[in-house]
Amino acid sequence: MALSSLTRSLTRRGFGILTAALLATSGLVAPASAQTPTGVLGVGQIAEPQALDPHAVTAVNDFRILMNL
């Protein structure tokens, strides 16, 4: 019984040390930067616009693209 409690405390201690080490080194990783060049607007849309003529479009998604041009 003494051996199993010793093994259990070593396992918990090892897990605690591993967790502390991971938390300490997570701040050293550089954050990801965007790959979009400056001056470029990235818009995620469901589908391609029907036209780029403001008088011809009827869908809201198409209109959002036109407003961002």
N, CA, C and O atoms as CSV, one atom per row, in Angstrom:
chain,resi,resn,atom,element,x,y,z
A,1,MET,N,N,0.822,-1.193,0.000
A,1,MET,CA,C,0.000,0.000,0.000
A,1,MET,C,C,0.865,1.254,0.000
A,1,MET,O,O,0.509,2.246,-0.637
A,2,ALA,N,N,1.965,1.228,0.685
A,2,ALA,CA,C,2.847,2.384,0.727
A,2,ALA,C,C,3.478,2.631,-0.633
A,2,ALA,O,O,3.710,3.779,-1.012
A,3,LEU,N,N,3.756,1.564,-1.367
A,3,LEU,CA,C,4.359,1.701,-2.686
A,3,LEU,C,C,3.383,2.330,-3.679
A,3,LEU,O,O,3.784,3.159,-4.495
A,4,SER,N,N,2.095,1.943,-3.620
A,4,SER,CA,C,1.124,2.502,-4.559
A,4,SER,C,C,0.871,3.982,-4.269
A,4,SER,O,O,0.678,4.759,-5.204
A,5,SER,N,N,0.867,4.390,-3.003
A,5,SER,CA,C,0.676,5.813,-2.693
A,5,SER,C,C,1.903,6.624,-3.106
A,5,SER,O,O,1.768,7.777,-3.515
A,6,LEU,N,N,3.108,6.033,-3.004
A,6,LEU,CA,C,4.320,6.710,-3.463
A,6,LEU,C,C,4.292,6.880,-4.977
A,6,LEU,O,O,4.634,7.946,-5.488
A,7,THR,N,N,3.889,5.843,-5.693
A,7,THR,CA,C,3.797,5.913,-7.148
A,7,THR,C,C,2.740,6.931,-7.565
A,7,THR,O,O,2.949,7.685,-8.515
A,8,ARG,N,N,1.619,6.959,-6.872
A,8,ARG,CA,C,0.544,7.895,-7.187
A,8,ARG,C,C,1.001,9.337,-6.969
A,8,ARG,O,O,0.683,10.206,-7.781
A,9,SER,N,N,1.737,9.610,-5.893
A,9,SER,CA,C,2.199,10.975,-5.639
A,9,SER,C,C,3.255,11.392,-6.656
A,9,SER,O,O,3.308,12.559,-7.044
A,10,LEU,N,N,4.104,10.446,-7.098
A,10,LEU,CA,C,5.085,10.769,-8.136
A,10,LEU,C,C,4.391,11.074,-9.455
A,10,LEU,O,O,4.804,11.973,-10.188
A,11,THR,N,N,3.359,10.341,-9.749
A,11,THR,CA,C,2.617,10.572,-10.987
A,11,THR,C,C,1.933,11.935,-10.936
A,11,THR,O,O,1.965,12.680,-11.915
A,12,ARG,N,N,1.326,12.259,-9.826
A,12,ARG,CA,C,0.678,13.569,-9.682
A,12,ARG,C,C,1.712,14.694,-9.737
A,12,ARG,O,O,1.480,15.733,-10.356
A,13,ARG,N,N,2.845,14.478,-9.087
A,13,ARG,CA,C,3.896,15.493,-9.093
A,13,ARG,C,C,4.430,15.683,-10.512
A,13,ARG,O,O,4.638,16.814,-10.949
A,14,GLY,N,N,4.652,14.587,-11.227
A,14,GLY,CA,C,5.132,14.669,-12.601
A,14,GLY,C,C,4.122,15.377,-13.498
A,14,GLY,O,O,4.502,16.174,-14.355
A,15,PHE,N,N,2.845,15.091,-13.303
A,15,PHE,CA,C,1.808,15.757,-14.082
A,15,PHE,C,C,1.776,17.254,-13.771
A,15,PHE,O,O,1.603,18.072,-14.675
A,16,GLY,N,N,1.939,17.608,-12.519
A,16,GLY,CA,C,1.959,19.019,-12.137
A,16,GLY,C,C,3.146,19.758,-12.735
A,16,GLY,O,O,3.014,20.893,-13.195
A,17,ILE,N,N,4.320,19.101,-12.725
A,17,ILE,CA,C,5.519,19.721,-13.292
A,17,ILE,C,C,5.368,19.874,-14.798
A,17,ILE,O,O,5.743,20.902,-15.361
A,18,LEU,N,N,4.819,18.852,-15.454
A,18,LEU,CA,C,4.601,18.918,-16.897
A,18,LEU,C,C,3.621,20.033,-17.254
A,18,LEU,O,O,3.845,20.774,-18.211
A,19,THR,N,N,2.559,20.150,-16.504
A,19,THR,CA,C,1.582,21.217,-16.753
A,19,THR,C,C,2.206,22.589,-16.559
A,19,THR,O,O,1.980,23.490,-17.366
A,20,ALA,N,N,2.982,22.759,-15.510
A,20,ALA,CA,C,3.636,24.042,-15.257
A,20,ALA,C,C,4.627,24.374,-16.374
A,20,ALA,O,O,4.725,25.528,-16.791
A,21,ALA,N,N,5.356,23.376,-16.856
A,21,ALA,CA,C,6.324,23.614,-17.928
A,21,ALA,C,C,5.618,24.001,-19.221
A,21,ALA,O,O,6.081,24.891,-19.935
A,22,LEU,N,N,4.505,23.346,-19.530
A,22,LEU,CA,C,3.758,23.686,-20.744
A,22,LEU,C,C,3.166,25.092,-20.670
A,22,LEU,O,O,3.177,25.823,-21.661
A,23,LEU,N,N,2.659,25.465,-19.524
A,23,LEU,CA,C,2.104,26.809,-19.369
A,23,LEU,C,C,3.193,27.871,-19.449
A,23,LEU,O,O,2.967,28.956,-19.985
A,24,ALA,N,N,4.365,27.564,-18.921
A,24,ALA,CA,C,5.462,28.537,-18.948
A,24,ALA,C,C,5.993,28.735,-20.359
A,24,ALA,O,O,6.340,29.854,-20.736
A,25,THR,N,N,6.061,27.664,-21.143
A,25,THR,CA,C,6.611,27.789,-22.491
A,25,THR,C,C,5.578,28.222,-23.525
A,25,THR,O,O,5.952,28.595,-24.637
A,26,SER,N,N,4.299,28.183,-23.193
A,26,SER,CA,C,3.291,28.589,-24.169
A,26,SER,C,C,3.367,30.089,-24.466
A,26,SER,O,O,2.937,30.521,-25.536
A,27,GLY,N,N,3.891,30.870,-23.565
A,27,GLY,CA,C,4.053,32.298,-23.797
A,27,GLY,C,C,5.230,32.630,-24.695
A,27,GLY,O,O,5.347,33.765,-25.157
A,28,LEU,N,N,6.110,31.663,-24.954
A,28,LEU,CA,C,7.287,31.909,-25.772
A,28,LEU,C,C,7.022,31.731,-27.264
A,28,LEU,O,O,7.854,32.104,-28.091
A,29,VAL,N,N,5.880,31.169,-27.607
A,29,VAL,CA,C,5.547,30.925,-29.009
A,29,VAL,C,C,5.024,32.220,-29.625
A,29,VAL,O,O,4.165,32.884,-29.044
A,30,ALA,N,N,5.536,32.573,-30.790
A,30,ALA,CA,C,5.100,33.797,-31.459
A,30,ALA,C,C,3.678,33.619,-31.989
A,30,ALA,O,O,3.349,32.557,-32.517
A,31,PRO,N,N,2.838,34.633,-31.857
A,31,PRO,CA,C,1.474,34.518,-32.383
A,31,PRO,C,C,1.475,34.473,-33.901
A,31,PRO,O,O,2.362,35.024,-34.553
A,32,ALA,N,N,0.481,33.819,-34.446
A,32,ALA,CA,C,0.366,33.718,-35.903
A,32,ALA,C,C,-0.036,35.070,-36.478
A,32,ALA,O,O,-0.903,35.753,-35.934
A,33,SER,N,N,0.590,35.443,-37.564
A,33,SER,CA,C,0.234,36.702,-38.211
A,33,SER,C,C,-0.583,36.414,-39.462
A,33,SER,O,O,-0.472,35.342,-40.057
A,34,ALA,N,N,-1.387,37.361,-39.847
A,34,ALA,CA,C,-2.244,37.190,-41.018
A,34,ALA,C,C,-1.408,37.161,-42.284
A,34,ALA,O,O,-0.377,37.829,-42.374
A,35,GLN,N,N,-1.852,36.392,-43.251
A,35,GLN,CA,C,-1.134,36.266,-44.503
A,35,GLN,C,C,-1.669,37.214,-45.570
A,35,GLN,O,O,-1.177,37.204,-46.699
A,36,THR,N,N,-2.654,38.023,-45.242
A,36,THR,CA,C,-3.228,38.954,-46.201
A,36,THR,C,C,-2.338,40.185,-46.306
A,36,THR,O,O,-2.020,40.792,-45.283
A,37,PRO,N,N,-1.930,40.569,-47.502
A,37,PRO,CA,C,-1.106,41.767,-47.646
A,37,PRO,C,C,-1.881,43.027,-47.275
A,37,PRO,O,O,-3.112,43.027,-47.260
A,38,THR,N,N,-1.163,44.082,-46.982
A,38,THR,CA,C,-1.820,45.334,-46.632
A,38,THR,C,C,-2.553,45.896,-47.842
A,38,THR,O,O,-2.080,45.772,-48.972
A,39,GLY,N,N,-3.689,46.505,-47.609
A,39,GLY,CA,C,-4.479,47.093,-48.685
A,39,GLY,C,C,-5.391,46.099,-49.381
A,39,GLY,O,O,-6.007,46.443,-50.390
A,40,VAL,N,N,-5.499,44.855,-48.866
A,40,VAL,CA,C,-6.355,43.842,-49.485
A,40,VAL,C,C,-7.477,43.509,-48.513
A,40,VAL,O,O,-7.232,43.214,-47.343
A,41,LEU,N,N,-8.700,43.557,-49.004
A,41,LEU,CA,C,-9.861,43.238,-48.182
A,41,LEU,C,C,-10.267,41.800,-48.444
A,41,LEU,O,O,-10.565,41.435,-49.581
A,42,GLY,N,N,-10.281,40.990,-47.412
A,42,GLY,CA,C,-10.711,39.595,-47.544
A,42,GLY,C,C,-12.134,39.461,-47.056
A,42,GLY,O,O,-12.429,39.789,-45.906
A,43,VAL,N,N,-13.029,38.980,-47.917
A,43,VAL,CA,C,-14.440,38.821,-47.573
A,43,VAL,C,C,-14.818,37.367,-47.835
A,43,VAL,O,O,-14.624,36.863,-48.941
A,44,GLY,N,N,-15.351,36.701,-46.833
A,44,GLY,CA,C,-15.828,35.332,-47.012
A,44,GLY,C,C,-17.290,35.355,-47.414
A,44,GLY,O,O,-18.130,35.900,-46.698
A,45,GLN,N,N,-17.591,34.770,-48.545
A,45,GLN,CA,C,-18.959,34.749,-49.055
A,45,GLN,C,C,-19.385,33.320,-49.345
A,45,GLN,O,O,-18.552,32.428,-49.503
A,46,ILE,N,N,-20.685,33.117,-49.414
A,46,ILE,CA,C,-21.241,31.801,-49.696
A,46,ILE,C,C,-21.052,31.443,-51.165
A,46,ILE,O,O,-20.683,30.315,-51.492
A,47,ALA,N,N,-21.302,32.401,-52.045
A,47,ALA,CA,C,-21.228,32.128,-53.480
A,47,ALA,C,C,-20.671,33.348,-54.203
A,47,ALA,O,O,-20.517,34.419,-53.617
A,48,GLU,N,N,-20.374,33.166,-55.485
A,48,GLU,CA,C,-19.902,34.263,-56.318
A,48,GLU,C,C,-21.047,35.244,-56.575
A,48,GLU,O,O,-22.203,34.832,-56.673
A,49,PRO,N,N,-20.734,36.530,-56.684
A,49,PRO,CA,C,-21.810,37.486,-56.999
A,49,PRO,C,C,-22.313,37.288,-58.425
A,49,PRO,O,O,-21.554,36.895,-59.312
A,50,GLN,N,N,-23.595,37.564,-58.638
A,50,GLN,CA,C,-24.180,37.425,-59.975
A,50,GLN,C,C,-23.614,38.462,-60.927
A,50,GLN,O,O,-23.393,38.174,-62.103
A,51,ALA,N,N,-23.378,39.668,-60.427
A,51,ALA,CA,C,-22.840,40.751,-61.253
A,51,ALA,C,C,-22.177,41.758,-60.337
A,51,ALA,O,O,-22.374,41.736,-59.122
A,52,LEU,N,N,-21.390,42.640,-60.928
A,52,LEU,CA,C,-20.791,43.724,-60.155
A,52,LEU,C,C,-21.497,45.049,-60.419
A,52,LEU,O,O,-21.028,46.105,-59.994
A,53,ASP,N,N,-22.616,44.991,-61.115
A,53,ASP,CA,C,-23.428,46.173,-61.376
A,53,ASP,C,C,-24.408,46.353,-60.216
A,53,ASP,O,O,-25.220,45.462,-59.966
A,54,PRO,N,N,-24.357,47.482,-59.499
A,54,PRO,CA,C,-25.253,47.671,-58.354
A,54,PRO,C,C,-26.735,47.641,-58.724
A,54,PRO,O,O,-27.571,47.350,-57.868
A,55,HIS,N,N,-27.078,47.934,-59.977
A,55,HIS,CA,C,-28.483,47.921,-60.387
A,55,HIS,C,C,-28.966,46.522,-60.754
A,55,HIS,O,O,-30.170,46.294,-60.868
A,56,ALA,N,N,-28.040,45.588,-60.939
A,56,ALA,CA,C,-28.426,44.250,-61.369
A,56,ALA,C,C,-28.483,43.239,-60.222
A,56,ALA,O,O,-29.133,42.203,-60.361
A,57,VAL,N,N,-27.833,43.505,-59.117
A,57,VAL,CA,C,-27.801,42.528,-58.028
A,57,VAL,C,C,-29.049,42.641,-57.168
A,57,VAL,O,O,-29.569,43.732,-56.935
A,58,THR,N,N,-29.515,41.498,-56.705
A,58,THR,CA,C,-30.688,41.462,-55.833
A,58,THR,C,C,-30.394,40.762,-54.509
A,58,THR,O,O,-31.142,40.929,-53.546
A,59,ALA,N,N,-29.321,39.985,-54.450
A,59,ALA,CA,C,-29.003,39.235,-53.234
A,59,ALA,C,C,-28.229,40.117,-52.248
A,59,ALA,O,O,-27.444,40.979,-52.643
A,60,VAL,N,N,-28.467,39.881,-50.989
A,60,VAL,CA,C,-27.804,40.655,-49.934
A,60,VAL,C,C,-26.301,40.384,-49.943
A,60,VAL,O,O,-25.507,41.301,-49.729
A,61,ASN,N,N,-25.905,39.138,-50.187
A,61,ASN,CA,C,-24.477,38.807,-50.226
A,61,ASN,C,C,-23.760,39.563,-51.330
A,61,ASN,O,O,-22.651,40.058,-51.131
A,62,ASP,N,N,-24.395,39.651,-52.499
A,62,ASP,CA,C,-23.808,40.397,-53.612
A,62,ASP,C,C,-23.686,41.883,-53.250
A,62,ASP,O,O,-22.685,42.525,-53.568
A,63,PHE,N,N,-24.686,42.409,-52.600
A,63,PHE,CA,C,-24.673,43.822,-52.231
A,63,PHE,C,C,-23.548,44.117,-51.228
A,63,PHE,O,O,-22.924,45.177,-51.284
A,64,ARG,N,N,-23.296,43.176,-50.316
A,64,ARG,CA,C,-22.200,43.367,-49.344
A,64,ARG,C,C,-20.861,43.454,-50.056
A,64,ARG,O,O,-20.012,44.264,-49.683
A,65,ILE,N,N,-20.664,42.638,-51.070
A,65,ILE,CA,C,-19.419,42.709,-51.829
A,65,ILE,C,C,-19.311,44.065,-52.508
A,65,ILE,O,O,-18.246,44.683,-52.480
A,66,LEU,N,N,-20.379,44.536,-53.110
A,66,LEU,CA,C,-20.358,45.820,-53.823
A,66,LEU,C,C,-20.089,46.978,-52.859
A,66,LEU,O,O,-19.411,47.936,-53.229
A,67,MET,N,N,-20.600,46.907,-51.652
A,67,MET,CA,C,-20.375,47.987,-50.696
A,67,MET,C,C,-18.920,48.018,-50.238
A,67,MET,O,O,-18.433,49.070,-49.825
A,68,ASN,N,N,-18.224,46.898,-50.303
A,68,ASN,CA,C,-16.826,46.842,-49.883
A,68,ASN,C,C,-15.838,47.139,-50.992
A,68,ASN,O,O,-14.635,47.225,-50.750
A,69,LEU,N,N,-16.341,47.299,-52.216
A,69,LEU,CA,C,-15.435,47.628,-53.330
A,69,LEU,C,C,-15.058,49.076,-53.323
A,69,LEU,O,O,-14.304,49.522,-54.188
